[in-house]
Structures are given as structure tokens and as C-alpha cells.
């Protein structure tokens, strides 16, 4: 290539100087052959460069992690991290997962007048209300949890929650009569379920369902199904502290790490808090319920958002309950139930439940930490919690 260029330049200089060393016909023939050779050489170089670029671009790339950043869904902050074969695929997976979560929220939110759950609460005493597959599934599962937990988990606490919301606005504690009337309208055993027609009916007027103690976990499980079906190599779905994660062979990472907040040192207005335990998880779900972030104040008295259905008042014996199990739906429901049942009965229930562990912290000022027998399998690093 360099020699040809030299010859071409030399011939041009000869022409410029009008030096006749060879005939014009010979000169034209030589120039034609050199130009032809130069063109062929250029094409060859271009083909070689293209081949090298194709080889580089076709080399298998390692999986990448894509994070959604925080988004507001189901009344809380959520984020999804996905391991995918490319950034574009990862972003597509994330959007599909959020679409599933929003769809469930639209059907199950008591704050949307057009949701299926609002339709049940409005019409189910007058007539059976047919619902979609997912809503019927979660109501059936909620009734099972009501039976498993002896009523500690109950989705029919809507009238009790409404009472406390009303009292908060008026800053007046509920009376015994008001509490008694709210309890009469509650109780999962008062639900009439028609499996054939997938319909729900209330046996008592004024009943209302609230899926706040299980809907986030259910939405997470459904989002995880979407991600796995689309081919994600791994993911961690976090909706307001309810988490499910999975990892498939071939993903770069081997586990997901999360921290448990210290309820003694939580600043409600802060973006970051102190963590006392680190959990290392692979294919599992974890949910933490507590009274240190969500509560109401009525006449200066603190009431947790976790309601004890039997007493029709907030649960007060535990400050934090963390459940680790295979399903985010189960983890969500068990975290609520154990918060109501208290330390002794709650840990006893979880010890008897297959492949399920619990880490609990009693209410202040003691803040005593206890856990089930196999919970240490998931705990990594030192325990920074001081009783």
C-alpha cells in the first residue's frame, strides 16, 4: 500500500515537471493499474475492518444490572433491579413488571372509586359481586391466612380502620360503643365466597375489605412471575420494604443483600436510617412490618396502622417483625399476623411453618431482639443491634 502510494506520487511529480521518461500511453496504463490496485486494496482494508468490528460486536457480553430508580406505586416508594442480557431488555422487563403492579393496584386500592375492591365494598351486601381472577385469588388466600392465624390476619378490618381515620381527623379517641359497632361489621368468617362464579358477598351490612396487609406482597409475586417469564436472569423487587428476589444460573451476582432498619433509631423524616442486620438472599422474599414509620396520633396517643381485629385497636407489643419465606404474599400476611399475635405466639406459629423464618423486636423501651431457630442462615455480618 505504501509502495503504491509512493509510485503514484512519483508519477504525478513527473507529469508536473513535464519530464519524459516513458511514453504517455505507458504512463496511462501504469496509472490505470495503480488506481485499480489502490481501489482493491482499499476495499480489502474496509472488509477487514468491518470483519473485526463484527467480531467485536458479536462477542458474548456479560449480563447487566438495570435499576428503575424509585417510583410511587401502591401508596409507597418502589424500585426494581433486573439482571438482563442487555440494557434495553432490562428496561423492557422493568416496565412490564411495573405495569403488572399498577394493574393490581388499580383493582385492589380502596382509594380508587372505580376499583374492583371498592365495587365489592359498595355493593356486596346487596348482591354477589363478581371479580377478576387475581382479586378472587388474593381474597381466597386471605381467608386461609385468617384461619391459619386464628383471626390475627383479617382483611375485613375496613370498618375499624375507617373509625380510626375519622378519629384522627377529629383528634378524638374512639368510644367503646364505636369500637363495638366496628367489630360487628368485621370478621372474615362473614364473607360469602362463590368459587364457581368467583363472586364475593357480605353477610353483614357495612362490611368492608382492606387488602393493605397482603396486596403489596401479592403484587410483588405477580411482578416476579412477569420477569421470570420474560427471561430476566435475576431481579430484586422492592415495594415499600416488601421484597422478593431471584437469581438464575449465569447471572454475575450470587445473592442480594438488604439491611434491616433499627426501629430504635429511625428518623421518620430522613432518607437513610441505621441498619442493624444484613440479610443475604437468593431466591426468596422478605417483609418487615413495624409501628415506627406508619402510625397516627390521636389526643397525643400513638396508634399503629397494624390493627388487632379481636380488640379493634392497634397492635402494640412488637416494634418490628421481619418474615423470610418463599412468597412475598405469605411474608406480607405473616408479618401482619405476627405483629398482632405478639412475640410468643407469633414465633411459635412461624417455627411450625415450613421454610419460613422470623426476626422480631419487641416494643420500646426494651426493644428486645428474638428470632426463629434457622433465621441465622440468612444473616450475614455482625449483629449491630443492642438490647
C-alpha positions in Angstrom: 0.0 0.0 0.0 2.8 2.4 1.0 4.8 1.5 -2.1 1.9 2.0 -4.4 1.2 5.4 -3.0 4.9 6.3 -3.4 4.8 5.3 -7.1 1.6 7.3 -7.7 3.1 10.4 -6.1 6.3 9.9 -8.1 4.3 9.7 -11.4 2.3 12.8 -10.6 5.6 14.7 -10.0 7.0 13.5 -13.3 3.9 14.8 -15.1 4.0 18.1 -13.2 7.7 18.6 -14.2 7.0 17.5 -17.8 9.9 15.1 -17.6 9.5 12.4 -20.4 11.0 9.2 -19.1 8.3 6.9 -20.5 5.6 7.3 -23.2 2.2 8.8 -22.4 0.5 5.5 -23.3 2.7 3.6 -20.9 2.1 6.3 -18.3 -1.7 6.0 -18.7 -1.6 2.2 -18.5 0.6 2.3 -15.4 -1.7 4.9 -13.7 -4.7 2.7 -14.5 -3.2 -0.4 -13.0 -2.1 1.5 -9.9 -5.5 3.1 -9.4 -7.1 -0.3 -9.8 -4.7 -1.8 -7.2 -5.4 1.1 -4.8 -9.1 0.6 -5.1 -8.8 -3.1 -4.5 -6.5 -2.5 -1.5 -9.0 0.0 0.0 -11.8 -2.4 -0.4 -9.8 -5.2 1.3 -8.9 -2.9 4.2 -12.5 -1.9 4.6 -13.6 -5.6 4.6 -11.0 -6.5 7.2 -12.1 -3.5 9.4 -15.7 -4.5 9.1 -14.9 -8.1 9.9 -13.1 -7.0 13.1 -16.0 -4.8 14.2 -18.5 -7.6 13.6 -16.3 -9.9 15.6 -16.1 -7.5 18.5 -19.8 -6.7 18.5 -20.8 -10.4 18.2 -18.7 -11.4 21.3 -21.0 -12.5 24.1 -21.4 -9.7 26.7 -21.9 -10.4 30.3 -25.4 -9.7 31.9 -26.1 -6.2 33.0 -28.0 -4.8 36.0 -30.6 -2.2 35.4 -32.3 -0.3 38.2 -35.6 1.5 37.8 -34.9 4.2 40.4 -37.7 5.0 42.9 -41.3 5.3 41.7 -44.5 5.8 43.6 -46.9 2.8 43.4 -49.4 1.4 45.9 -49.0 4.5 48.1 -45.3 3.9 48.7 -41.9 4.1 47.0 -40.8 1.1 44.9 -37.8 0.1 42.9 -36.9 -2.9 40.7 -33.4 -4.1 39.8 -33.2 -6.5 37.0 -30.3 -8.6 35.6 -30.7 -9.0 31.9 -28.7 -9.8 28.7 -28.8 -6.1 27.7 -29.8 -2.7 29.0 -32.7 -2.5 26.5 -34.1 -5.8 27.6 -33.7 -4.9 31.2 -35.6 -1.7 30.8 -38.4 -3.6 29.0 -38.6 -6.1 31.8 -38.9 -3.4 34.4 -41.7 -1.6 32.6 -43.6 -4.8 32.2 -43.2 -5.5 36.0 -44.4 -2.1 37.0 -47.4 -2.4 34.6 -48.4 -5.6 36.4 -48.1 -3.9 39.8 -50.1 -0.8 38.7 -52.8 -3.1 37.3 -53.1 -4.9 40.7 -53.2 -1.5 42.5 -56.0 -0.3 40.2 -58.1 -3.3 41.1 -57.3 -3.5 44.8 -57.0 0.1 46.1 -59.7 1.2 48.4 -58.8 4.8 47.5 -60.0 4.3 43.9 -63.7 4.6 43.5 -63.6 2.5 40.3 -61.5 -0.4 41.6 -62.9 -3.9 42.0 -62.4 -3.8 45.8 -64.4 -0.5 46.0 -67.1 -2.2 44.0 -67.2 -5.0 46.5 -67.3 -2.7 49.5 -70.1 -0.7 47.9 -72.4 -3.5 46.6 -71.5 -6.8 48.2 -74.2 -6.7 50.9 -76.9 -6.1 48.4 -75.8 -8.7 45.9 -72.9 -11.1 44.9 -70.1 -9.2 43.2 -68.1 -11.0 40.5 -64.4 -10.2 40.4 -61.4 -11.0 38.3 -59.1 -14.0 38.8 -56.4 -12.1 40.7 -58.7 -10.4 43.2 -60.6 -13.6 43.8 -57.2 -15.4 44.3 -56.0 -12.9 46.9 -59.3 -12.9 48.8 -59.3 -16.7 49.0 -55.7 -16.7 50.2 -56.5 -14.0 52.8 -59.3 -16.2 54.2 -56.8 -19.1 54.5 -54.4 -16.8 56.4 -57.3 -15.8 58.7 -57.8 -19.4 59.6 -54.1 -20.2 59.9 -53.5 -17.3 62.3 -56.7 -17.7 64.3 -58.1 -14.4 63.1 -54.9 -12.3 63.7 -54.9 -11.7 59.9 -58.2 -10.3 58.7 -59.0 -8.4 55.6 -62.4 -7.3 56.8 -61.0 -4.7 59.3 -62.1 -1.9 56.9 -64.7 -0.5 59.3 -62.2 -0.4 62.2 -59.6 1.4 60.1 -62.3 3.9 58.9 -63.2 4.6 62.6 -59.6 5.4 63.5 -59.1 7.6 60.4 -62.2 9.5 61.4 -61.0 9.9 65.0 -57.6 11.1 63.7 -59.3 13.9 61.8 -61.3 14.9 64.8 -58.4 14.2 67.2 -60.8 12.3 69.5 -60.3 8.8 70.8 -63.0 6.3 69.7 -65.6 5.3 72.3 -66.3 1.8 73.4 -69.6 1.9 71.6 -68.0 3.0 68.3 -65.4 0.2 68.6 -68.1 -2.4 69.4 -70.1 -1.3 66.3 -67.0 -1.5 64.1 -66.2 -5.0 65.4 -69.7 -6.2 64.5 -69.0 -5.3 60.8 -65.7 -7.2 60.8 -64.7 -10.8 60.6 -63.5 -12.8 57.6 -66.0 -15.6 58.5 -68.8 -13.2 57.5 -67.6 -13.3 53.9 -69.6 -15.4 51.4 -67.4 -16.9 48.7 -68.7 -18.4 45.5 -65.8 -20.3 43.8 -67.8 -21.3 40.8 -68.8 -17.8 39.8 -65.9 -16.1 41.5 -68.1 -13.7 43.4 -68.0 -12.1 46.9 -70.9 -11.2 49.2 -71.1 -9.7 52.7 -73.4 -11.3 55.3 -73.4 -8.1 57.4 -74.2 -4.6 56.2 -71.4 -2.1 56.5 -68.6 -4.7 56.0 -65.5 -3.5 54.1 -62.4 -5.3 52.8 -59.0 -3.8 53.0 -56.1 -5.7 51.4 -53.4 -3.4 52.8 -51.8 -6.3 54.8 -51.3 -8.5 51.7 -51.7 -6.7 48.4 -48.1 -5.4 48.1 -46.7 -8.9 48.6 -49.2 -10.3 46.1 -48.3 -7.6 43.5 -44.6 -8.4 44.0 -45.1 -12.1 43.4 -47.0 -11.4 40.2 -44.3 -8.9 39.0 -41.7 -11.6 39.7 -43.7 -14.0 37.6 -43.7 -11.5 34.7 -39.9 -11.0 35.0 -39.1 -14.7 35.1 -41.5 -15.5 32.1 -39.8 -12.7 30.0 -36.4 -14.2 30.7 -34.8 -12.0 33.3 -31.7 -13.6 34.8 -32.4 -12.2 38.2 -34.3 -9.4 40.0 -35.0 -7.7 43.3 -38.4 -6.1 43.6 -38.9 -3.7 46.5 -42.3 -2.2 47.1 -42.3 -0.2 50.4 -39.9 -2.6 52.1 -41.7 -5.8 50.9 -39.0 -7.6 48.8 -38.7 -10.6 46.6 -35.6 -11.6 44.7 -34.4 -14.4 42.5 -31.2 -15.3 40.6 -30.8 -17.8 37.7 -27.6 -19.6 36.8 -25.4 -17.4 34.7 -26.1 -14.1 36.4 -23.0 -12.3 37.6 -24.1 -11.9 41.2 -24.7 -14.9 43.6 -27.0 -13.2 46.1 -28.9 -10.0 47.0 -28.1 -8.1 50.2 -30.6 -6.0 52.2 -30.4 -4.2 55.5 -33.0 -4.3 58.4 -33.7 -0.9 59.9 -33.1 -0.4 63.6 -36.5 0.7 65.0 -34.8 2.4 67.9 -33.0 4.8 65.6 -35.4 5.5 62.8 -35.8 9.1 61.7 -39.2 9.3 60.0 -38.1 12.4 58.1 -34.7 11.0 57.0 -34.0 9.3 53.7 -31.5 7.0 55.3 -31.6 5.1 58.6 -29.4 2.9 60.7 -29.4 -0.8 59.8 -28.6 -3.4 62.5 -28.7 -6.6 60.4 -27.7 -7.5 56.9 -29.5 -10.3 55.1 -28.1 -12.3 52.2 -30.8 -13.7 49.9 -31.0 -15.6 46.7 -34.5 -16.9 45.7 -36.8 -15.7 48.5 -39.0 -13.0 49.8 -38.7 -10.8 52.9 -41.1 -8.4 54.5 -40.8 -6.1 57.6 -43.8 -4.7 59.4 -43.5 -2.2 62.1 -45.1 0.7 64.0 -42.1 3.0 63.8 -43.0 4.6 60.4 -46.7 4.3 59.9 -48.9 5.4 62.7 -51.5 8.0 63.7 -51.6 10.3 66.8 -55.0 10.8 68.5 -55.0 13.1 71.6 -51.3 12.5 71.8 -51.6 8.7 71.8 -49.8 6.7 69.1 -51.8 4.1 67.1 -50.0 1.8 64.7 -51.5 1.1 61.3 -51.5 -2.6 62.2 -54.9 -3.4 63.7 -55.7 -6.2 66.2 -59.1 -7.5 64.9 -60.0 -9.0 68.2 -59.5 -5.8 70.2 -60.3 -3.4 67.4 -57.3 -1.3 68.2 -53.7 -1.1 67.1 -51.1 -3.8 67.9 -48.6 -2.6 70.4 -46.4 -5.5 71.6 -43.9 -5.6 68.8 -41.9 -2.8 67.2 -40.7 -4.7 64.2 -41.5 -8.1 62.5 -39.4 -9.4 59.6 -40.6 -12.6 57.8 -38.4 -14.5 55.4 -40.1 -17.1 53.1 -40.5 -18.1 49.5 -43.6 -16.0 48.7 -43.9 -12.2 49.2 -47.7 -12.8 49.6 -47.0 -15.1 52.5 -44.3 -12.9 54.0 -46.6 -9.9 53.9 -49.5 -11.7 55.6 -47.4 -13.4 58.2 -45.6 -10.1 59.1 -49.0 -8.5 59.8 -50.3 -11.6 61.8 -47.2 -11.9 64.0 -47.3 -8.2 64.7 -50.8 -8.8 66.1 -50.1 -12.1 67.8 -47.1 -10.9 69.7 -43.7 -12.5 70.3 -44.5 -15.8 71.9 -47.5 -16.9 69.8 -46.0 -15.3 66.7 -42.7 -17.1 66.9 -44.4 -20.4 67.7 -46.5 -20.1 64.6 -43.5 -19.3 62.3 -41.5 -22.2 63.8 -44.2 -24.6 62.7 -44.5 -23.1 59.2 -42.3 -24.8 56.7 -39.4 -22.8 55.1 -40.3 -19.7 57.0 -38.3 -17.6 59.5 -38.9 -14.6 61.6 -36.8 -11.8 63.2 -38.8 -9.7 65.8 -38.1 -6.8 68.0 -40.3 -6.0 71.0 -41.8 -2.6 71.5 -39.8 0.1 73.4 -38.3 0.8 75.7 -37.0 -2.8 75.8 -36.5 -3.3 72.1 -35.6 -7.0 72.6 -34.5 -9.0 69.6 -35.6 -12.6 69.0 -35.6 -14.9 66.0 -36.6 -18.3 64.9 -34.2 -21.2 65.0 -33.0 -21.1 61.4 -33.1 -17.3 60.8 -29.3 -17.1 61.1 -28.9 -18.9 57.8 -29.9 -15.6 56.1 -28.0 -13.2 58.4 -24.6 -12.0 57.3 -22.1 -10.0 59.2 -22.2 -8.9 62.8 -25.4 -8.1 64.7 -25.3 -4.3 65.4 -28.4 -4.4 67.5 -28.0 -3.7 71.2 -30.8 -4.8 73.5 
